[in-house]
Amino acid sequence: MSPLSSISATLPGVSLTPPVASPLPVVTDLAKPQDISGSPAAGGDSFASMLGRMVSDINAQQVTASQTVSAVQSGQPVPLHQAVISMEEANVSFQLMVEVRNRLLEGFQEIMRMQI
């Protein structure tokens, strides 16, 4: 008995044989490309609305963090760790938004540098 078969025999449900690859499905109907007018694809949001929603969510996190810190400063019964966590969540979200903006600007600048 080989060492591999002994492992398979001691662990029920473990198979050491590689799975058989199934053939890839054939795609017969290609999706229609989105028209250039800027209308969103069926069932999807536009890129601008997605960015707007992201900015409003980050703004809501900033407002919540500010309110939590104000509550701690005014002596309301808000745990200090909750205020710190709220501030850090808002900070990380803002840093993510800035990084997304930077990447978008880099991509736009790269497109503008392309030769036609």
N, C-alpha and C positions, 0 to 999 in steps of 0.2 A: 504494500500500500504506500503511495507517495505521500509526502507531507501535505500537499494541497488537498488530496482527497480526505485526509484525516481531519483537516480543518472543516471541510464541507460536511463530514459525517458528524462532527461534534456540535456544529451550529445549525440547527434546523432552519430551513428557509433560506439558507445562504447558498447561492450557486456561483461557482467560480468560472463557469463558461460564459464567454461574452455573448451578449444578446445579438440575435440575428437582425441585421439592418433591414428595415422595410424600405421599399422603393418610395421615392418622393412623390407626392401627389401631383397630378398634372393640372395646371391652371389653364382653364379654357376661357374664362371671362375676365379680361383685364379691367381694372377699375378705371373709370373715366378721370382724366386729370382735372384739377380744379381750374376754372377759367381765370384768366388773368385780371379780371375786373376787381378782384379782392373779396368776392363773396366767399364765405366759409364753406367747406365741404359739408355734405349732408350730415346733420347730427353733430357737427363740430363747432367749436367757438373760433372766432377770428383771433389772430395773434395779438391784435391790439386790445381786445377785450380780456384776453388772458393776462396780459401785462397790467392792465388797469385793475383787474381783480387782485393780482399779486401785490400791487402797490397799496391798494385799500386794506388788504389783510395785514400788511406790515404796519400801516398807519394805525390800525386798530390795536395791534400788539404794543405799539409805542404808547398809545393813549392808556391802555390797561396798565402798563408798567408805571407810567407816570401817576396814575390814580392810586396804585398800590403803594408806591413810595410816599405819596402825600398822606395816605392813611396811616402809614407807619410813623411818619414825622408828627402827625397830629395826635398820636397816642391812641388811635383806634385799635381794637384787638385783632390785628393782622399779624400773623407770624412773620418774623424777619426773614426766614428762609424762603417764604413764599414771595416776598418782595424781591429778593436777590435772584431767585429763579426767573421771575417775570422779567426783570431787567436783562438778564443774560439771554433769554429767549428772544426778546426784542432786538438785542444787539446782534445776535447771530443771524437773525432774519434780515436785518438791515445790511450786514456785511455780505450776505448771499445776494441780495438785490443789487448792491454796488458791483459785485463781481459779475453778475449776469449782464449788467449794463456795460461793463468794461469789455466783456467778450463780444457782445453785440456790436459795440463800436469798432473793435478790432476786425470783426468780420466785414462790417460795412466798409472800413478803410481798405481792406484787402480786395474787396470787389471793385472799389473805385480805382485801385492801382492796376487792375487788369487791362491788358491791351485788347482793343477790339479789332 
